Amino acid sequence: MADLPIAAITRIAKANGAERVSKDAAEALVKVAEDYIGQVAKEANKLAAHAGRKTIKAEDIEMALEN
């Protein structure tokens, strides 16, 4: 089961030009988004740990996205 709501992903797709989004397309977008978020969070966690912190900060996310 996905953690991100399909309705929110559908709204994002429509806000970015999609006229209609099928259920299977929305589910695929949810999977891709969750995988991407997981990768960024994993890298940000490494950066936070390197800085001696357990808490991920916005700066960790920004640095993770630069890599």
Distance bins in CASP14 RR format, pairs under 12 A and 6 or more apart:
PFRMAT RR
TARGET T0000
AUTHOR 0000-0000-0000
RMODE 2
METHOD distances of the structure
MODEL  1
1 27 0 0 0 0 0 1 0 0 0 0 0
1 30 0 0 0 0 0 1 0 0 0 0 0
1 31 0 0 0 0 0 1 0 0 0 0 0
1 34 0 0 0 0 0 1 0 0 0 0 0
2 8 0 0 0 0 0 1 0 0 0 0 0
2 9 0 0 0 0 1 0 0 0 0 0 0
2 26 0 0 0 0 1 0 0 0 0 0 0
2 27 1 0 0 1 0 0 0 0 0 0 0
2 28 0 0 0 0 0 1 0 0 0 0 0
2 29 0 0 0 0 0 1 0 0 0 0 0
2 30 1 0 1 0 0 0 0 0 0 0 0
2 31 1 0 0 1 0 0 0 0 0 0 0
2 32 0 0 0 0 0 1 0 0 0 0 0
2 33 0 0 0 0 1 0 0 0 0 0 0
2 34 1 0 0 1 0 0 0 0 0 0 0
2 35 0 0 0 0 0 1 0 0 0 0 0
2 37 0 0 0 0 0 1 0 0 0 0 0
3 9 0 0 0 0 0 1 0 0 0 0 0
3 30 0 0 0 0 1 0 0 0 0 0 0
3 31 0 0 0 0 0 1 0 0 0 0 0
3 33 0 0 0 0 1 0 0 0 0 0 0
3 34 1 0 0 1 0 0 0 0 0 0 0
3 35 0 0 0 0 0 1 0 0 0 0 0
3 37 0 0 0 0 1 0 0 0 0 0 0
3 38 0 0 0 0 0 1 0 0 0 0 0
4 10 0 0 0 0 0 1 0 0 0 0 0
4 11 0 0 0 0 0 1 0 0 0 0 0
4 12 0 0 0 0 1 0 0 0 0 0 0
4 26 0 0 0 0 1 0 0 0 0 0 0
4 27 0 0 0 0 0 1 0 0 0 0 0
4 29 0 0 0 0 1 0 0 0 0 0 0
4 30 1 0 1 0 0 0 0 0 0 0 0
4 31 0 0 0 0 1 0 0 0 0 0 0
4 32 0 0 0 0 0 1 0 0 0 0 0
4 33 1 0 1 0 0 0 0 0 0 0 0
4 34 1 0 1 0 0 0 0 0 0 0 0
4 35 0 0 0 0 0 1 0 0 0 0 0
4 36 0 0 0 0 0 1 0 0 0 0 0
4 37 0 0 0 0 1 0 0 0 0 0 0
4 38 0 0 0 0 0 1 0 0 0 0 0
5 11 0 0 0 0 1 0 0 0 0 0 0
5 12 0 0 0 0 0 1 0 0 0 0 0
5 26 0 0 0 0 1 0 0 0 0 0 0
5 27 0 0 0 0 0 1 0 0 0 0 0
5 29 0 0 0 0 0 1 0 0 0 0 0
5 30 0 0 0 0 1 0 0 0 0 0 0
5 33 0 0 0 0 0 1 0 0 0 0 0
5 34 0 0 0 0 0 1 0 0 0 0 0
6 12 0 0 0 0 0 1 0 0 0 0 0
6 13 0 0 0 0 0 1 0 0 0 0 0
6 21 0 0 0 0 1 0 0 0 0 0 0
6 22 0 0 0 0 0 1 0 0 0 0 0
6 23 1 0 0 1 0 0 0 0 0 0 0
6 24 0 0 0 0 0 1 0 0 0 0 0
6 25 0 0 0 0 0 1 0 0 0 0 0
6 26 1 0 1 0 0 0 0 0 0 0 0
6 27 1 0 0 1 0 0 0 0 0 0 0
6 28 0 0 0 0 0 1 0 0 0 0 0
6 29 0 0 0 0 1 0 0 0 0 0 0
6 30 1 0 1 0 0 0 0 0 0 0 0
6 31 0 0 0 0 0 1 0 0 0 0 0
6 33 0 0 0 0 0 1 0 0 0 0 0
6 34 0 0 0 0 0 1 0 0 0 0 0
7 13 0 0 0 0 0 1 0 0 0 0 0
7 14 0 0 0 0 0 1 0 0 0 0 0
7 21 0 0 0 0 0 1 0 0 0 0 0
7 23 0 0 0 0 0 1 0 0 0 0 0
7 26 0 0 0 0 1 0 0 0 0 0 0
7 27 0 0 0 0 0 1 0 0 0 0 0
7 29 0 0 0 0 0 1 0 0 0 0 0
7 30 0 0 0 0 0 1 0 0 0 0 0
8 14 0 0 0 0 0 1 0 0 0 0 0
8 15 0 0 0 0 0 1 0 0 0 0 0
8 21 0 0 0 0 0 1 0 0 0 0 0
8 26 0 0 0 0 1 0 0 0 0 0 0
8 29 0 0 0 0 0 1 0 0 0 0 0
8 30 0 0 0 0 1 0 0 0 0 0 0
8 33 0 0 0 0 1 0 0 0 0 0 0
9 15 0 0 0 0 0 1 0 0 0 0 0
9 16 0 0 0 0 0 1 0 0 0 0 0
9 18 0 0 0 0 0 1 0 0 0 0 0
9 21 1 0 0 1 0 0 0 0 0 0 0
9 22 0 0 0 0 0 1 0 0 0 0 0
9 23 0 0 0 0 0 1 0 0 0 0 0
9 25 0 0 0 0 1 0 0 0 0 0 0
9 26 1 0 1 0 0 0 0 0 0 0 0
9 27 0 0 0 0 1 0 0 0 0 0 0
9 28 0 0 0 0 1 0 0 0 0 0 0
9 29 1 0 1 0 0 0 0 0 0 0 0
9 30 1 0 1 0 0 0 0 0 0 0 0
9 31 0 0 0 0 1 0 0 0 0 0 0
9 32 0 0 0 0 1 0 0 0 0 0 0
9 33 1 0 0 1 0 0 0 0 0 0 0
9 34 0 0 0 0 1 0 0 0 0 0 0
9 37 0 0 0 0 0 1 0 0 0 0 0
10 16 0 0 0 0 0 1 0 0 0 0 0
10 17 0 0 0 0 0 1 0 0 0 0 0
10 18 0 0 0 0 1 0 0 0 0 0 0
10 19 0 0 0 0 0 1 0 0 0 0 0
10 20 0 0 0 0 1 0 0 0 0 0 0
10 21 1 0 1 0 0 0 0 0 0 0 0
10 22 0 0 0 0 1 0 0 0 0 0 0
10 23 0 0 0 0 1 0 0 0 0 0 0
10 24 0 0 0 0 0 1 0 0 0 0 0
10 25 0 0 0 0 1 0 0 0 0 0 0
10 26 1 0 1 0 0 0 0 0 0 0 0
10 27 0 0 0 0 0 1 0 0 0 0 0
10 28 0 0 0 0 0 1 0 0 0 0 0
10 29 0 0 0 0 1 0 0 0 0 0 0
10 30 0 0 0 0 1 0 0 0 0 0 0
10 33 0 0 0 0 0 1 0 0 0 0 0
11 17 0 0 0 0 0 1 0 0 0 0 0
11 18 0 0 0 0 1 0 0 0 0 0 0
11 21 0 0 0 0 1 0 0 0 0 0 0
11 26 0 0 0 0 1 0 0 0 0 0 0
11 29 0 0 0 0 0 1 0 0 0 0 0
12 18 0 0 0 0 1 0 0 0 0 0 0
12 21 0 0 0 0 1 0 0 0 0 0 0
12 26 0 0 0 0 1 0 0 0 0 0 0
12 29 1 0 0 1 0 0 0 0 0 0 0
12 30 0 0 0 0 0 1 0 0 0 0 0
12 32 0 0 0 0 0 1 0 0 0 0 0
12 33 0 0 0 0 1 0 0 0 0 0 0
13 19 0 0 0 0 1 0 0 0 0 0 0
13 20 0 0 0 0 1 0 0 0 0 0 0
13 21 1 0 1 0 0 0 0 0 0 0 0
13 22 0 0 0 0 0 1 0 0 0 0 0
13 25 1 0 0 1 0 0 0 0 0 0 0
13 26 1 0 0 1 0 0 0 0 0 0 0
13 27 0 0 0 0 0 1 0 0 0 0 0
13 28 0 0 0 0 0 1 0 0 0 0 0
13 29 1 0 0 1 0 0 0 0 0 0 0
13 30 0 0 0 0 0 1 0 0 0 0 0
13 32 0 0 0 0 0 1 0 0 0 0 0
13 33 0 0 0 0 0 1 0 0 0 0 0
14 20 0 0 0 0 1 0 0 0 0 0 0
14 21 1 0 0 1 0 0 0 0 0 0 0
14 25 0 0 0 0 0 1 0 0 0 0 0
14 26 0 0 0 0 0 1 0 0 0 0 0
14 29 0 0 0 0 0 1 0 0 0 0 0
15 21 0 0 0 0 0 1 0 0 0 0 0
16 29 0 0 0 0 0 1 0 0 0 0 0
18 25 0 0 0 0 1 0 0 0 0 0 0
18 26 0 0 0 0 1 0 0 0 0 0 0
18 29 0 0 0 0 1 0 0 0 0 0 0
20 26 0 0 0 0 0 1 0 0 0 0 0
21 27 0 0 0 0 1 0 0 0 0 0 0
21 28 0 0 0 0 1 0 0 0 0 0 0
21 29 1 0 0 1 0 0 0 0 0 0 0
21 30 0 0 0 0 0 1 0 0 0 0 0
22 28 0 0 0 0 1 0 0 0 0 0 0
22 29 0 0 0 0 0 1 0 0 0 0 0
23 29 0 0 0 0 0 1 0 0 0 0 0
23 30 0 0 0 0 0 1 0 0 0 0 0
24 30 0 0 0 0 0 1 0 0 0 0 0
24 31 0 0 0 0 0 1 0 0 0 0 0
25 31 0 0 0 0 0 1 0 0 0 0 0
25 32 0 0 0 0 0 1 0 0 0 0 0
26 32 0 0 0 0 0 1 0 0 0 0 0
26 33 0 0 0 0 0 1 0 0 0 0 0
27 33 0 0 0 0 0 1 0 0 0 0 0
27 34 0 0 0 0 0 1 0 0 0 0 0
28 34 0 0 0 0 0 1 0 0 0 0 0
28 35 0 0 0 0 0 1 0 0 0 0 0
29 35 0 0 0 0 0 1 0 0 0 0 0
29 36 0 0 0 0 0 1 0 0 0 0 0
30 36 0 0 0 0 0 1 0 0 0 0 0
30 37 0 0 0 0 0 1 0 0 0 0 0
31 37 0 0 0 0 0 1 0 0 0 0 0
31 38 0 0 0 0 0 1 0 0 0 0 0
32 38 0 0 0 0 0 1 0 0 0 0 0
32 39 0 0 0 0 0 1 0 0 0 0 0
33 39 0 0 0 0 0 1 0 0 0 0 0
33 40 0 0 0 0 0 1 0 0 0 0 0
34 40 0 0 0 0 0 1 0 0 0 0 0
34 41 0 0 0 0 0 1 0 0 0 0 0
35 41 0 0 0 0 0 1 0 0 0 0 0
35 42 0 0 0 0 0 1 0 0 0 0 0
36 42 0 0 0 0 0 1 0 0 0 0 0
36 43 0 0 0 0 0 1 0 0 0 0 0
36 64 0 0 0 0 0 1 0 0 0 0 0
36 65 0 0 0 0 0 1 0 0 0 0 0
37 43 0 0 0 0 0 1 0 0 0 0 0
37 44 0 0 0 0 0 1 0 0 0 0 0
37 56 0 0 0 0 0 1 0 0 0 0 0
37 61 0 0 0 0 1 0 0 0 0 0 0
37 64 0 0 0 0 0 1 0 0 0 0 0
37 65 0 0 0 0 0 1 0 0 0 0 0
38 44 0 0 0 0 1 0 0 0 0 0 0
38 45 0 0 0 0 1 0 0 0 0 0 0
38 56 0 0 0 0 0 1 0 0 0 0 0
38 61 0 0 0 0 0 1 0 0 0 0 0
38 64 0 0 0 0 0 1 0 0 0 0 0
39 45 0 0 0 0 0 1 0 0 0 0 0
39 46 0 0 0 0 0 1 0 0 0 0 0
39 61 0 0 0 0 0 1 0 0 0 0 0
39 64 0 0 0 0 1 0 0 0 0 0 0
39 65 0 0 0 0 0 1 0 0 0 0 0
39 67 0 0 0 0 0 1 0 0 0 0 0
40 46 0 0 0 0 0 1 0 0 0 0 0
40 47 0 0 0 0 0 1 0 0 0 0 0
40 56 0 0 0 0 1 0 0 0 0 0 0
40 58 0 0 0 0 0 1 0 0 0 0 0
40 60 0 0 0 0 1 0 0 0 0 0 0
40 61 1 0 0 1 0 0 0 0 0 0 0
40 62 0 0 0 0 0 1 0 0 0 0 0
40 63 0 0 0 0 0 1 0 0 0 0 0
40 64 1 0 1 0 0 0 0 0 0 0 0
40 65 1 0 0 1 0 0 0 0 0 0 0
40 66 0 0 0 0 0 1 0 0 0 0 0
40 67 0 0 0 0 1 0 0 0 0 0 0
41 47 0 0 0 0 0 1 0 0 0 0 0
41 48 0 0 0 0 0 1 0 0 0 0 0
41 56 1 0 0 1 0 0 0 0 0 0 0
41 60 0 0 0 0 1 0 0 0 0 0 0
41 61 0 0 0 0 1 0 0 0 0 0 0
41 64 1 0 0 1 0 0 0 0 0 0 0
41 65 0 0 0 0 0 1 0 0 0 0 0
42 48 0 0 0 0 0 1 0 0 0 0 0
42 49 0 0 0 0 0 1 0 0 0 0 0
42 56 0 0 0 0 0 1 0 0 0 0 0
42 60 0 0 0 0 0 1 0 0 0 0 0
42 61 0 0 0 0 0 1 0 0 0 0 0
42 64 0 0 0 0 1 0 0 0 0 0 0
42 67 0 0 0 0 0 1 0 0 0 0 0
43 49 0 0 0 0 0 1 0 0 0 0 0
43 50 0 0 0 0 0 1 0 0 0 0 0
43 56 0 0 0 0 1 0 0 0 0 0 0
43 60 0 0 0 0 1 0 0 0 0 0 0
43 61 0 0 0 0 1 0 0 0 0 0 0
43 62 0 0 0 0 0 1 0 0 0 0 0
43 63 0 0 0 0 1 0 0 0 0 0 0
43 64 1 1 0 0 0 0 0 0 0 0 0
43 65 0 0 0 0 1 0 0 0 0 0 0
43 66 0 0 0 0 1 0 0 0 0 0 0
43 67 1 0 0 1 0 0 0 0 0 0 0
44 50 0 0 0 0 0 1 0 0 0 0 0
44 51 0 0 0 0 0 1 0 0 0 0 0
44 53 0 0 0 0 0 1 0 0 0 0 0
44 55 0 0 0 0 0 1 0 0 0 0 0
44 56 1 0 1 0 0 0 0 0 0 0 0
44 57 0 0 0 0 1 0 0 0 0 0 0
44 58 0 0 0 0 1 0 0 0 0 0 0
44 59 0 0 0 0 1 0 0 0 0 0 0
44 60 1 1 0 0 0 0 0 0 0 0 0
44 61 1 0 1 0 0 0 0 0 0 0 0
44 62 0 0 0 0 1 0 0 0 0 0 0
44 63 1 0 0 1 0 0 0 0 0 0 0
44 64 1 0 1 0 0 0 0 0 0 0 0
44 65 0 0 0 0 1 0 0 0 0 0 0
44 66 0 0 0 0 0 1 0 0 0 0 0
44 67 0 0 0 0 1 0 0 0 0 0 0
45 51 0 0 0 0 0 1 0 0 0 0 0
45 52 0 0 0 0 0 1 0 0 0 0 0
45 53 0 0 0 0 1 0 0 0 0 0 0
45 54 0 0 0 0 1 0 0 0 0 0 0
45 55 0 0 0 0 1 0 0 0 0 0 0
45 56 1 0 1 0 0 0 0 0 0 0 0
45 57 0 0 0 0 0 1 0 0 0 0 0
45 60 1 0 0 1 0 0 0 0 0 0 0
45 61 0 0 0 0 0 1 0 0 0 0 0
45 63 0 0 0 0 0 1 0 0 0 0 0
45 64 0 0 0 0 1 0 0 0 0 0 0
46 52 0 0 0 0 0 1 0 0 0 0 0
46 53 0 0 0 0 0 1 0 0 0 0 0
46 56 0 0 0 0 1 0 0 0 0 0 0
46 60 0 0 0 0 1 0 0 0 0 0 0
46 61 0 0 0 0 0 1 0 0 0 0 0
46 63 0 0 0 0 1 0 0 0 0 0 0
46 64 0 0 0 0 1 0 0 0 0 0 0
46 67 0 0 0 0 1 0 0 0 0 0 0
47 53 0 0 0 0 1 0 0 0 0 0 0
47 55 0 0 0 0 0 1 0 0 0 0 0
47 56 1 0 0 1 0 0 0 0 0 0 0
47 57 0 0 0 0 1 0 0 0 0 0 0
47 58 0 0 0 0 0 1 0 0 0 0 0
47 59 0 0 0 0 1 0 0 0 0 0 0
47 60 1 0 1 0 0 0 0 0 0 0 0
47 61 0 0 0 0 1 0 0 0 0 0 0
47 62 0 0 0 0 1 0 0 0 0 0 0
47 63 1 0 1 0 0 0 0 0 0 0 0
47 64 1 0 0 1 0 0 0 0 0 0 0
47 65 0 0 0 0 0 1 0 0 0 0 0
47 66 0 0 0 0 0 1 0 0 0 0 0
47 67 0 0 0 0 1 0 0 0 0 0 0
48 54 1 0 0 1 0 0 0 0 0 0 0
48 55 1 0 0 1 0 0 0 0 0 0 0
48 56 1 0 1 0 0 0 0 0 0 0 0
48 57 1 0 0 1 0 0 0 0 0 0 0
48 58 0 0 0 0 0 1 0 0 0 0 0
48 59 0 0 0 0 1 0 0 0 0 0 0
48 60 1 0 1 0 0 0 0 0 0 0 0
48 61 0 0 0 0 1 0 0 0 0 0 0
48 63 0 0 0 0 1 0 0 0 0 0 0
48 64 0 0 0 0 1 0 0 0 0 0 0
49 55 0 0 0 0 0 1 0 0 0 0 0
49 56 0 0 0 0 1 0 0 0 0 0 0
49 60 0 0 0 0 1 0 0 0 0 0 0
50 56 0 0 0 0 0 1 0 0 0 0 0
50 60 0 0 0 0 1 0 0 0 0 0 0
50 63 0 0 0 0 0 1 0 0 0 0 0
50 64 0 0 0 0 0 1 0 0 0 0 0
51 57 0 0 0 0 1 0 0 0 0 0 0
51 59 0 0 0 0 1 0 0 0 0 0 0
51 60 1 0 0 1 0 0 0 0 0 0 0
51 63 0 0 0 0 1 0 0 0 0 0 0
52 60 0 0 0 0 0 1 0 0 0 0 0
53 59 0 0 0 0 0 1 0 0 0 0 0
53 60 0 0 0 0 1 0 0 0 0 0 0
54 60 0 0 0 0 0 1 0 0 0 0 0
55 61 0 0 0 0 0 1 0 0 0 0 0
56 62 0 0 0 0 0 1 0 0 0 0 0
56 63 0 0 0 0 0 1 0 0 0 0 0
56 64 0 0 0 0 1 0 0 0 0 0 0
57 63 0 0 0 0 1 0 0 0 0 0 0
57 64 0 0 0 0 0 1 0 0 0 0 0
58 64 0 0 0 0 0 1 0 0 0 0 0
58 65 0 0 0 0 0 1 0 0 0 0 0
59 65 0 0 0 0 0 1 0 0 0 0 0
59 66 0 0 0 0 0 1 0 0 0 0 0
60 66 0 0 0 0 0 1 0 0 0 0 0
60 67 0 0 0 0 0 1 0 0 0 0 0
61 67 0 0 0 0 0 1 0 0 0 0 0
END
